[in-house]
């Protein structure tokens, strides 16, 4: 009788451990997916900001060239930006 009770307790402990491990794995995978989506979004934002910085630098360079020379051709990058 005591052996059956010990076996039942051991089996229940194993089932509880298995269910807890499965739940922890599920939540970990969900967390990884969420983090991956955030990384992708952040990367897209960084690329967009880099392109904006390039446009701003082109505009600045064009305006500086125009102010130094008075030549309207230098305003082309400024007008594009």
Residue pairs with C-beta under 8 A, 6 or more apart in sequence:
55 80
55 81
56 81
58 77
58 78
58 80
58 81
59 77
59 78
59 80
59 81
61 77
62 74
62 75
62 76
62 77
62 78
62 79
62 81
63 74
63 75
63 78
64 74
65 71
65 74
66 72
66 74
66 75
66 78
